[in-house]
Amino acid sequence: MLIKKINLKPYTDTQSDHTVEVLEYGKLDKGMDIAVSTMTGVYPGKDKWSMNTEVETMTYFVLSGSAIFYFKDEDSYKIEEGDCVFIEKNKKYRVEIPEGKTLSVLMASNPAWNPDQYIIE
């Protein structure tokens, strides 16, 4: 199967403290979903946390840029090009990109990501 970028429609979320653009390559099957995300600022927002309640593992592979990746109640990690972050189910996380910079990541979800199981608190 080939999915051409030209056929994709980006989803953009712009808030006062971040911008996210996602190119969703779609559900390859019920077990996997792939997307490329470009982010600026603090995602999902200052003092907010993201969490997936059904996705067993979401993987962020850093294509370009750098950021600080936070897991709630755990250590933070500097991530940069070539690094890979594994986010387990029900793990709260936040990404802080330096001001004026952009982070681009390849995201793979297993099982396939869906918005109904995604929580921001």
QUIPE-V213142 format. One record per residue. N is the residue number from 0. SS is DSSP state (H for helix, E for strand, L for the rest). PSI is psi in radians with two decimals (999 if undefined). OMEGA is omega in radians with two decimals (NA if undefined). Layout:
# QUIPE-V213142
n=[N	N]
ss=[SS	SS]
psi=[PSI	PSI]
omega=[OMEGA	OMEGA]
This chain:
# QUIPE-V213142
n=[0	1	2	3	4	5	6	7	8	9	10	11	12	13	14	15	16	17	18	19	20	21	22	23	24	25	26	27	28	29	30	31	32	33	34	35	36	37	38	39	40	41	42	43	44	45	46	47	48	49	50	51	52	53	54	55	56	57	58	59	60	61	62	63	64	65	66	67	68	69	70	71	72	73	74	75	76	77	78	79	80	81	82	83	84	85	86	87	88	89	90	91	92	93	94	95	96	97	98	99	100	101	102	103	104	105	106	107	108	109	110	111	112	113	114	115	116	117	118	119	120]
ss=[L	L	L	L	H	H	H	L	L	L	E	E	E	E	L	L	L	E	E	E	E	E	E	E	E	E	E	E	E	L	L	E	E	E	E	E	E	E	E	E	E	E	E	L	L	L	L	L	L	E	E	E	L	L	L	L	E	E	E	E	E	E	E	E	L	E	E	E	E	E	E	L	L	L	L	E	E	E	E	E	L	L	L	E	E	E	E	E	L	L	L	L	E	E	E	E	L	L	L	L	L	L	E	E	E	E	E	E	E	E	L	L	L	L	H	H	H	E	E	E	L]
psi=[2.42	2.28	2.01	2.33	-0.63	-0.41	-0.05	2.57	2.08	2.56	2.27	2.33	1.98	2.13	3.10	-0.48	0.07	2.80	2.37	2.28	2.23	2.26	1.86	2.00	-0.14	3.01	1.99	-0.52	-3.05	-0.31	-0.06	2.54	2.45	2.44	2.78	2.27	2.38	2.22	2.62	2.72	-2.54	2.08	2.26	0.08	2.79	2.32	0.38	2.79	2.49	2.67	2.41	2.21	-0.22	-0.54	2.06	-0.75	2.24	2.33	2.24	2.05	2.08	2.02	-0.68	2.74	-3.01	2.84	2.99	2.22	2.18	2.33	2.30	2.34	0.39	-3.09	2.80	2.78	2.36	2.20	2.55	3.06	2.25	-0.24	2.75	2.29	2.27	2.18	2.00	2.80	2.39	0.23	2.17	2.38	2.81	2.60	2.25	1.97	2.37	2.52	2.31	0.00	2.92	2.49	2.30	2.22	2.57	2.19	2.25	2.29	2.46	2.01	-3.14	2.40	2.52	2.57	-0.40	-0.39	0.06	2.25	2.41	2.18	999]
omega=[3.08	3.07	-3.10	3.14	-3.10	-3.12	-3.07	3.06	-3.12	2.99	-3.14	3.08	3.13	3.09	-3.12	-3.07	3.10	2.98	3.10	3.00	-3.09	2.96	-3.09	3.13	3.01	3.12	-3.14	2.95	-3.12	-3.06	-3.06	3.12	-3.14	3.10	2.99	-3.11	3.05	-3.02	2.95	3.07	-3.11	-3.12	0.16	3.11	3.10	3.13	3.07	-3.14	3.02	3.07	3.03	-3.07	3.12	3.14	-3.12	3.13	2.96	-3.13	3.00	3.01	-3.05	3.12	3.10	3.12	3.12	-3.11	2.95	-3.12	-3.09	2.88	-3.10	3.11	3.09	3.10	3.00	-3.07	2.98	3.10	3.13	-3.07	3.12	3.13	-3.12	3.13	3.08	-3.12	-3.11	3.09	3.10	3.10	-3.13	-3.08	3.10	3.14	3.13	-3.13	3.14	-3.13	3.12	-3.12	-3.14	3.05	3.08	-3.11	2.94	-3.12	3.05	-3.11	3.12	-0.06	-3.08	-3.14	2.98	-3.03	-3.11	-3.11	-3.08	-3.08	2.98	3.10	NA]
